Amino acid sequence: MRLDKYLKVSRLVKRRTVANELCDAGHVLVNNKVARASYEVKENDTIELRIAEKIKRVKVTQVLTHALKEDAQNMYIDL
């Protein structure tokens, strides 16, 4: 699954266009490398989001194409 879609489905970012803009601006790292929105997310990847002054690091546990609000929290583990 594309990185921008994963960020939206997992509810780490509210909208896919915002996720796409974060990736284009270089604010998203996957496995400590700047990642583009088209990056294919895999299980055990580490994602780091830099939004304003906050940094959020998560580890991907599941890749689901659609997730309910309750299931979205099971798609990653906070680091």
Backbone torsions as a table, in degrees:
resi	resn	phi	psi	omega
1	MET	NA	143.3	178.6
2	ARG	-63.2	148.8	-178.5
3	LEU	-60.6	-45.2	-178.6
4	ASP	-63.2	-38.2	178.0
5	LYS	-69.2	-39.9	178.7
6	TYR	-61.0	-43.7	179.9
7	LEU	-61.2	-35.6	179.3
8	LYS	-75.1	-47.6	-177.7
9	VAL	-64.5	-38.4	179.7
10	SER	-78.7	-4.4	179.1
11	ARG	64.1	28.1	171.2
12	LEU	-75.7	-29.4	176.8
13	VAL	-129.7	143.0	-173.1
14	LYS	-69.7	-41.8	-177.9
15	ARG	-128.9	149.7	-177.8
16	ARG	-66.2	-35.3	178.8
17	THR	-65.1	-35.3	176.7
18	VAL	-66.8	-41.5	178.0
19	ALA	-61.5	-41.3	179.1
20	ASN	-63.5	-42.3	179.0
21	GLU	-66.1	-38.3	177.1
22	LEU	-62.1	-42.7	179.0
23	CYS	-64.4	-44.8	179.8
24	ASP	-62.1	-32.6	-179.2
25	ALA	-82.3	-5.3	178.8
26	GLY	81.9	21.6	-178.7
27	HIS	-93.0	3.9	-179.8
28	VAL	-121.3	124.3	177.0
29	LEU	-113.7	138.0	173.6
30	VAL	-122.3	121.8	-176.7
31	ASN	53.6	43.6	177.9
32	ASN	64.2	23.6	175.6
33	LYS	-129.2	141.2	176.8
34	VAL	-60.8	131.1	-175.3
35	ALA	-117.9	146.0	175.2
36	ARG	-87.8	165.0	-179.0
37	ALA	-63.3	-25.1	-177.5
38	SER	-85.6	-0.4	179.3
39	TYR	-58.5	135.6	178.9
40	GLU	-86.0	111.6	-178.1
41	VAL	-75.1	136.2	178.2
42	LYS	-125.8	161.4	175.9
43	GLU	-61.8	148.4	-179.1
44	ASN	73.9	5.1	171.9
45	ASP	-70.9	149.0	174.5
46	THR	-107.5	124.2	-178.8
47	ILE	-112.8	132.9	176.8
48	GLU	-121.7	121.4	178.4
49	LEU	-106.1	131.0	174.9
50	ARG	-114.4	103.4	179.2
51	ILE	-117.9	114.7	-176.3
52	ALA	56.1	-119.6	-178.9
53	GLU	-94.4	-5.9	-175.5
54	LYS	-94.6	143.1	174.0
55	ILE	-122.3	125.0	179.8
56	LYS	-118.4	124.0	178.5
57	ARG	-113.4	131.6	179.3
58	VAL	-137.8	156.9	174.7
59	LYS	-114.3	129.2	-177.5
60	VAL	-73.9	125.9	177.6
61	THR	-108.5	-30.7	179.3
62	GLN	-141.9	151.3	173.2
63	VAL	-122.1	104.4	-179.6
64	LEU	-113.2	139.5	179.6
65	THR	-74.9	-26.1	177.1
66	HIS	-144.4	136.3	-179.0
67	ALA	-142.3	138.0	172.3
68	LEU	-74.0	168.2	-177.7
69	LYS	-56.7	-40.6	-179.5
70	GLU	-68.7	-36.5	-178.3
71	ASP	-77.2	-26.0	-176.7
72	ALA	-61.6	-34.5	-179.3
73	GLN	-70.6	-17.9	178.3
74	ASN	-88.0	-2.0	-178.3
75	MET	-81.0	-13.2	-178.2
76	TYR	-152.6	163.8	175.7
77	ILE	-122.1	131.2	176.3
78	ASP	-68.9	138.7	177.4
79	LEU	-108.3	NA	NA
